[in-house]
Amino acid sequence: MAATAAHATVTVQMIDIRRLRADPAAVKSALARRGVPATEIDEVLALDERLRAVTAHRDELRARVRQLSKEVESAHRSGERDRAEKLKQESRDLGFARIPP
């Protein structure tokens, strides 16, 4: 007698993060009917909030580094070598900046 393997078909649907942000209660309610605990939705929302905060922080650092680059160039042109070096160091330090917890 030959063994047969049963294969389950799993359908995965994506949830639009904009919808989740706009109406988390409705998404929780809909997913609760499918057996998804509300805590999982809360975790997704917390991770999304963290991602948005980290992205904003990264963008602020990038903007500051670009500004420093312009200031370094200006300092070099005007012969302010010490100031240019300090600005370069500040830019390097920003490159190693830690993301706040």
Secondary structure in CASP SS format (residue, H / E / C, confidence):
PFRMAT SS
TARGET T0000
AUTHOR 0000-0000-0000
METHOD secondary structure of the structure
MODEL  1
M C 1.00
A C 1.00
A C 1.00
T C 1.00
A C 1.00
A C 1.00
H C 1.00
A C 1.00
T C 1.00
V C 1.00
T C 1.00
V C 1.00
Q C 1.00
M C 1.00
I C 1.00
D C 1.00
I H 1.00
R H 1.00
R H 1.00
L H 1.00
R H 1.00
A H 1.00
D C 1.00
P H 1.00
A H 1.00
A H 1.00
V H 1.00
K H 1.00
S H 1.00
A H 1.00
L H 1.00
A H 1.00
R C 1.00
R C 1.00
G C 1.00
V C 1.00
P C 1.00
A H 1.00
T H 1.00
E H 1.00
I H 1.00
D H 1.00
E H 1.00
V H 1.00
L H 1.00
A H 1.00
L H 1.00
D H 1.00
E H 1.00
R H 1.00
L H 1.00
R H 1.00
A H 1.00
V H 1.00
T H 1.00
A H 1.00
H H 1.00
R H 1.00
D H 1.00
E H 1.00
L H 1.00
R H 1.00
A H 1.00
R H 1.00
V H 1.00
R H 1.00
Q H 1.00
L H 1.00
S H 1.00
K H 1.00
E H 1.00
V H 1.00
E H 1.00
S H 1.00
A H 1.00
H H 1.00
R H 1.00
S C 1.00
G C 1.00
E C 1.00
R H 1.00
D H 1.00
R H 1.00
A H 1.00
E H 1.00
K H 1.00
L H 1.00
K H 1.00
Q H 1.00
E H 1.00
S H 1.00
R H 1.00
D H 1.00
L H 1.00
G H 1.00
F C 1.00
A C 1.00
R C 1.00
I C 1.00
P C 1.00
P C 1.00
END
